[in-house]
Amino acid sequence: MTTQKKGLIPTVPGHIANLVPYPPGKPIEEFEREYGVKNPIKMASNENPLGPSPMAMEAVSQIISSLHRYPDGSGYYLKAKLAEIYGVDQSQVVLGNGSNEIIDFLIRVFVDKSSEVISSDPSFLVYRKMVQAAGGNNIMIPLKDSCHDLDAISRAVTSKTRLIFLDNPNNPMGTVIQARRFRDFLQNIPEDVLVVLDEAYMEFVREPDTPRGVDYIHKDRRIIFLRTFSKAYGLAGLRAGYGIMDPGVAESLEKVRQPFNVNIMAQAAALAALDDKKHLDQTRTVTWQGMDELFLELREMGCTPLPSQTNYILVDVGTDAGKIYKKMLKEGIIIRSMASYGLANYIRITVGLPEENRKCIAALKKVLDRL
Ligand SMILES: *Cc1c(COP(=O)(O)O)cnc(C)c1O
């Protein structure tokens, strides 16, 4: 192996050099390499514990013999189906290599050095990292009572504001916006600012008074909503997501898109998963029951879990979350420390299968008792 001498690559601009890579949940393979133990329980990345939809798996196996072909770059059938589901035109649908890619498109299209992008602190780390990578300016508004502070966000808008990212539900809190507050908020936002509702967990929301992008998309050109196949649909490994938006905005996004950004298996699986109502219903039932059980158990053991509208639960463990994370790994359970979100005493647990939830609770009890 040759090692490159320091100083031999071109200078990296300051805003890139200062970037900290996104800290993903520990992959199962990495755990197995490091601990020499097989089959840890992963409850770290809000994946579907039931696995992919059987219909999606069947669709992938059907398409395998076509892997020598490029995918349909326009994603025609998937776009058509999504347009039908939401009652929009196909020209309003943009497909992404995960919904993360739509976030990337939006920032590449609308953000330059003079632009400001507003998001909440804490919220999904990807927004601010991509804004920084684009050389733009992050305006971070602290959550209020664990929810987006819509009043403070609208006050923070300036003539330089291009985008407002609202993860609804919020990651990591699991809280949702109230519909009335959202309607009032929109009244205070200028015509030329785009409001991005990231609805990665909307399938899990039980609170009826939650604003959904689909209810606004027909009346308000500024609304964009993002959805993903990575969470409730159980296809995180394939990378498929989408955004629904004004056709003019979509047209600009299409300009920066790589021609074959969503691969052939992802398109086939996503299309099939949309038809698999049974899998989605089962996913919701397992998640909601598991959530309610975890919540009670966590409270009983003296932790402070936050009520959540998602498939994950944020928990104040009252002590260094990084330490708890490491001790849980030794018990064979991968959870998430929220220290990188600035929440030093918080862990985040993804709801698993009933057996996984029980093992997680037992391990956490053991770890906390031995501190
Ligand atoms: C998981 C997640 C996404 C989805 O990312 P993909 O790229 O679609 O896998 C988007 N937003 C939030 C807030 C998430 O937690």
The ligand as an ORCA input file, in Angstrom:
! r2SCAN-3c Opt
* xyz 0 1
  C     -34.555      8.039      8.054
  C     -34.907      9.435      7.715
  C     -35.020      9.833      6.381
  C     -34.922      8.822      5.271
  O     -33.742      8.736      4.664
  P     -33.581      7.806      3.355
  O     -32.531      8.506      2.605
  O     -34.905      7.822      2.635
  O     -33.228      6.456      3.846
  C     -35.352     11.139      6.106
  N     -35.600     12.008      7.092
  C     -35.535     11.666      8.377
  C     -35.862     12.650      9.425
  C     -35.169     10.367      8.729
  O     -35.061     10.023     10.015
*
